[in-house]
């Protein structure tokens, strides 16, 4: 997860919720996959990379959790831009009351983000699962 040692425990909890959901669907999961560099030069780590074993369809997932108002709102637009540079399709999964309504609207408008509560259905469509 972005932030490494400074990442909030709640962000790690969201990442593990995503991992648990993906594994329950029979998908292969890797955490903290390093691939290339971010738009500002830092090494890029994708929080979760999920692969459907039979089709080999792969999805990278960034997990963004914000309990209270904070800097996540400021980081999300850069995250959406960074996903476009990934070598695989990507998605931001977000959760938390601290994500402002403006940023929620922005996330929905990108087509590259989904709230955790909607992730199950989204992944079933993406990976063509029942």
N, C-alpha and C positions, 0 to 999 in steps of 0.2 A: 504494500500500500504506500502511496506517496506519503512522505513524511517520515518513513522508517521508524526509528526509535521514538520520534515525537508523535507518532500517530496515536489518536485517541483509542482507548479500549473499545469504545462503541463502534468505531469504524472497523475494527477487527471483528467485532461481533457481527456486523452486517456482512462482511466478507465471508465469514463462516456460515451464515444463514444461506448465502448464495451457493456456497460449496455444497452444503447439505441438500439443498433443493436439486441441484444439478446431479449429484450422486444418486438421489432417490429416483431420478428419471433415467438412470442407467448411462449417464454421460461420463466421459473421462474428464478429470479436473486436474489442473496444475495451478499452483499459487505463485504469485510474485515472479512472473516470467519476464526476464530481461530481454529487450529487443530494441536495438538502435539507441537513438537519442531523442529527447523531447525537443520541442520547437525552440527552446532557449539553450539547448546544448547539454543538459543533464541527461544521464542515462535514463532510459525509459523502462519502467517496470509496469507490466499490466497486472492488476490485482488478481484476476482469475482468468484462465484460458480454459474454455470448455469445448470438448470435441465429441461428436456423435461417432461411436466406434465403427459402425457399418459404413456410413456415407463419408466419414472423415470431414464433414462440415465442422468448421471451427468458428468460435466466437470469443472475442476478448471482452472482459467486463471490468469496468472501473466502478468501485463502490464508494459512494459519497454519503456520509452520515453527518448530520448537524443537529445536536440536541438543542442548542441555544443559538441566537444570532451570533454570527462570527464570520470568519474569513472564507468559508466554503463558497458563499455566494460570489466572492471575487475570483475564486479559482476555477469555477465550473466552466465559464466560456473558454478558457485556455484548454481545459480538458477535452471539451467537444472538438476544438480545433486540432488538438493533438491526435485524437482518435482517427481523424481523416488521414493521418500519415502512417497508421499501422499497416502491416502487411496482411492483416485479416480484418473482417468486419468487427466493429466494436459497438459497445453500448455502455451508457452510464446507468447504474442502478442507484437510486437515491432513497433516503429515508430520514425522517426526523423533523420535528416541529421548527427547528431553527432555520430551515431553508425557506427563504421568503417566497411570497406568492409571485413576485415578479420573476424570480429565478425559476420557480416551478413552471410558469408559463413559457419562459424561454426554453427550458428543457423539453417540454412537450412539443414546442414548435420545431425543434431540430429533427425530430423523428429518430433521434439517437439516444433517447433516455426513457426510463420507465421507473415508476415507484416499485419498491420491492413487492408490495401486495399484488401488483399486476404482472410480476415476472414469470410466474408459472405459465400462464396462458401465452405470454409473449414467446417464451422459449419453446413451448409445444408447437407453436406455429413455425418458428424459425427452423427448428430441427425436424419438423414434420413428424411429430410424435402424437400418439392418440391422446 
